Amino acid sequence: MVISRTEGTPAQPARTDYDVGAGALHPGSIGALYRAIIRRAFARGALPDLTADDLARLLDGISAHSTRVGLNQDLFVSGEELAGIMDALRWKSPRMPLAYNRNLAAEQGAAGRLMRKLE
């Protein structure tokens, strides 16, 4: 069967195959999992620049939302357009993704490009 470019193809149902145990993860458990991973890494010496006080402050700020913010920033730095970032992370308005990128915008925008040329 030949499909022209204007016809498109039928939509496929979404597929999510994750196997992390017998039951689903509770949304509140994600932050606890991240904190446990970070504690383990610290205990094994994988975070040599952190003091115990730094670790405590870091752990207080860790949440499942941290990954969304981090991915938002990584996509922005990699050159993705705002519309693509909003679509990928299901932002409903540009306000939040732009707010999370406000510090990166200066480095990645026109001012940042100019400063790199002057270095």
N, C-alpha and C positions, 0 to 999 in steps of 0.2 A: 504494500500500500504506500503510495506517495502522498505526502502531506505538503501542501504549499505553505509558504511562510505566513500567509494571512490567515490560514485555518487554525493554526496552533495545534496543540495536543490536549487530550482530555486531562483534567486535573487528577492527580493521584492522591489518595487519602494520606494524611500525615502519619508518619511512622515513628514511634518512640519505643526503642528497645533498650531498657535499662534494667540491669539486674544487680541490685545492691543488697539484696536480702529477701526474705519471705514477704515482708510488708513494705508499704510505701514509707518513705521518709517524711517525718512531720516537718513542715516549713520552719519551725522553731529549732530544729536540730542542726540545721546547716551551720549556723554560727558556732555552735558547740563543737562540731566536727573540725572546722577551721582552727578554732582555738586549740584543740587537742593536737592537731598536726603541727601547729607553730610551737607549742610547748615541747613536743617530742623533738623537733628540729633544734630548739634551743638547748635541750638537755644533752643532745648528741654533739653539740659544738658547731652546728651548721650555721649559726648566726653569731659569729664572734664579735661583731661590732656592737651588739646589744648588751646592755647591762640588765640586771634583774629588774631595776626600776623602769628601764625602757620597755622591757617585755611586758610588765604589768600595764603600762599605759597603752601599748600596742594592743594587748588583748582586750582592754576595755572598749576599744574602737572597732573591733572586728565584728562583722555581721554578714549575713548573706547578701545584703545590699552592697557591701564593699566590692563584691565581684562585679556587680552591675556597673558601679561607678568606675572601677578599674578597666573593665572592657570598654566602656564608653570613652574613657581617656585614650586607651590604646587604639581604638578605631579612629579617633580624631587625629592622633599623632601620625597614624599610618596614611593619612590623606583621604580618608573616607568623607564623603559629603554628608551634611547634616541630615538630609532626607533618608539616606541609607542607614545612618546610625539610629535615627528614630524608628525606622522600620524594623531593624534587627533587634532592638531592645524594647520595642513596643512603647516608646514614649508617645504620649498623646499630644504634647505641645513641645516646641523647641526650648521652652524656658529652662527645664531641668538639665537636659544634656549640655546646653550652653553654659549654665551655671557651674556645672562640674568641670567644664573645660576653661573657665575664665582665666586660671593661672597658666594653662598651657597655650592659650590663644596668643599671648604676647610672644612666647618663644617660637611658635609655629607660624604666626602671621607675618604681616609686612614688616613690623618692627624687628622681629626675630631674624628674618631674612637679611635685613639691612645690617644688623649687628654682626651676623656671620660674615658678611662681605667686608666689614671694617676690621675684623680680627686679623 
